[in-house]
Amino acid sequence: MSFLDWLGLTAPREREPEAEVVHRISQQLDSMDPAEARHLALFAFLLARVALSDQVTDPAEIAEMERLVATHGGLSTSQAAMVIEVARATQKLLGPTHNFVATREFRDSATAEQKIGMLHCLFAVAAADGTITGDEEEEIRTISRGLLLEDRDYLAVRGEYRDKRSVMQGRPAT
C-alpha cells in the first residue's frame, strides 16, 4: 500500500484482489455460466490452499487438483491445468489475506452436498502424495469450520483417509 493509498488520496480500485483473481479464472472459462465459473474458481482456490499449506506442493497434488477441477467443472485437461496454475499463483500471492473471504463465498453458494464433496476433494489433494501432513489436516479443519460443517462430517471424511494421515502412519489399524 502506498502512502497516498493509506491517506485515501488515490482512486479506489475497481475490484478487490480476490475478486480480480476469480475474475481472471472466470474469463478463461467464458463458455461456462458465470456463476458456475465463479464456483469453480473458488473450488480451485480452496484446493490450492490445502496443497500449499505445508509449503510443499508435490506434482501428485497438482495432478490431483487438475483432475478434480476437470471432473468438477467439465473442463479439458489444458483448461483445468490453467485454472490450477492461476489458483496456485493466487494462493501464493494473496492466500493468507483472502482465504476467509473465499471460504465464506464458497460456503454461501454451495449446497450441503457440495460442501461435503469439497471436504472429500481437500483430503484427496492432501493425500495425493501419500501423506496428509499435520499442516494440511489443520488447514482442512479450518476450511471445514469456515464451511460451517458439523464436526461429525469432518471426522467421517477424515476417517476415510486414516492410512494417509502422518499422525497415523506406522501405527497398526484398529
Sequence and secondary structure as in RCSB ss.txt:
>XXXX:A:sequence
MSFLDWLGLTAPREREPEAEVVHRISQQLDSMDPAEARHLALFAFLLARVALSDQVTDPAEIAEMERLVATHGGL
STSQAAMVIEVARATQKLLGPTHNFVATREFRDSATAEQKIGMLHCLFAVAAADGTITGDEEEEIRTISRGLLLE
DRDYLAVRGEYRDKRSVMQGRPAT
>XXXX:A:secstr
  HHHHHT S   SS HHHHHHHHHHHHTTTS HHHHHHHHHHHHHHHHHHHTTS   HHHHHHHHHHHHHHHT 
 HHHHHHHHHHHHHHHHHHHHHHHHHHHHHHHHHS HHHHHHHHHHHHHHHHTTS B HHHHHHHHHHHHHTT  
HHHHHHHHHTTGGGBTTTTTS   
